[in-house]
Amino acid sequence: MRIRETLKNIPPYVPGKLVPGAIKLASNENPLGPSPLAMQRLAEIAGQVHLYPDNGCLLLREALAQKHGLEPENIVAGNGSDEIMCLAAAAYVNPGDTVVTAETTFSNYAFAAQLFGGQMRRAPLRDGVFDLDALARLVDGKTRLVFLCNPNNPTGTYFPHTALADFLAKIPPEVLVVCDEAYADYAEAQDFPGSISFLAAFPNLLIMRTFSKLYGLAGLRVGYGICSPEVASHLRTAKVSFSVNLPGLAAAQAALEDTEFVKKSLAVNSEGKKELSAEFERLGLSYYPTQANFFCVNVKRSCHEVFQKILEGGVTIRPLASFGLEESIRVTIGSQEQNRKFIAALEKALAE
Ligand SMILES: Cc1ncc(COP(=O)(O)O)c(C=O)c1O
């Protein structure tokens, strides 16, 4: 068999490691587990899984439209936001078109683009933050998509509302700007973009959100795009039927109503953020200020070695060599107990 040329350049995805018995702080999941209301709903609908799910995901889209003050036509549900990225590329990228993003960011943007023969154009981060001016300079007549990640994975840094406004004003209307806000629920900065407010003026904007982080449903694979009805209909045209499964739809709807769980998850993250940053300072380690549920920390030695030693202490984290940061690790903010176990393992790793 002859594999398509474009697929030969796609590196395999490097997931966070799941090691039986170890605490997993490697994939930015919710340390509290799934939303209890979602779990209850899952038990209730278990007897319905002989049925296909609603292909239009209408009930979930209605609930999301209400949450965001929009219409269901503005929402596209996907098999994780990973699917939304692929749909954006499937809808707009022809072989040889260019796709712009940052050098150090989530790898699936390149995967989605390259799947359809897109060529990546990347700008370095500036002080760990998406450099929107540099990205705008990479956009030319061949560019079909721009991927922004806010807060950025793996740095946790963000760009503010005014920076997004300036950027959108510079981008031609036929280029889709995808703003991945997988971690936006955790952002505490007052000037974090209210990106939905730009939709009316910029119908070439697609915002992505997910149920994988704050709502604790990563294993069920539900994410969504927020965009103009036109973009939504283009994305739906490229979508595999029934890609969002029945338990995922039911659990996501229930999780949206679980305000108590959301409140608790945000409080645990906020506390953990304070505790971990104080610990990194005590250990003399530099880290980026985070608006997400993880930290990017410079450990000043091989991240793979540190990963191994932390694993010996019973915790998995993410070594960032695959992101081009050979001496940095990314760690999910866990529960207080998990954070303390991680710090003990890190301190031991650094002392050896
Ligand atoms: C920046 C970013 N976007 C999207 C995703 C994927 O989200 P989903 O689980 O909704 O596919 C991740 C997962 O880690 C992520 O870090």
The ligand as a MOL file (V3000), in Angstrom:
LIG
                    3D

  0  0  0     0  0            999 V3000
M  V30 BEGIN CTAB
M  V30 COUNTS 16 16 0 0 0
M  V30 BEGIN ATOM
M  V30 1 C -4.9870 23.2300 24.1940 0
M  V30 2 C -5.7990 22.0060 24.0810 0
M  V30 3 N -6.8020 21.9790 23.2170 0
M  V30 4 C -7.5670 20.8850 23.0610 0
M  V30 5 C -7.3240 19.7540 23.7950 0
M  V30 6 C -8.1320 18.5360 23.5240 0
M  V30 7 O -9.3510 18.6460 24.1340 0
M  V30 8 P -10.4500 17.5340 23.8890 0
M  V30 9 O -10.2950 16.5430 24.9760 0
M  V30 10 O -11.7160 18.3210 23.9740 0
M  V30 11 O -10.2550 16.9370 22.5310 0
M  V30 12 C -6.2990 19.7280 24.7180 0
M  V30 13 C -6.0510 18.5130 25.4900 0
M  V30 14 O -5.2000 18.3760 26.2840 0
M  V30 15 C -5.5140 20.8820 24.8570 0
M  V30 16 O -4.4860 20.9140 25.7050 0
M  V30 END ATOM
M  V30 BEGIN BOND
M  V30 1 1 1 2
M  V30 2 1 2 3
M  V30 3 2 2 15
M  V30 4 2 3 4
M  V30 5 1 4 5
M  V30 6 1 5 6
M  V30 7 2 5 12
M  V30 8 1 6 7
M  V30 9 1 7 8
M  V30 10 2 8 9
M  V30 11 1 8 10
M  V30 12 1 8 11
M  V30 13 1 12 13
M  V30 14 1 12 15
M  V30 15 2 13 14
M  V30 16 1 15 16
M  V30 END BOND
M  V30 END CTAB
M  END
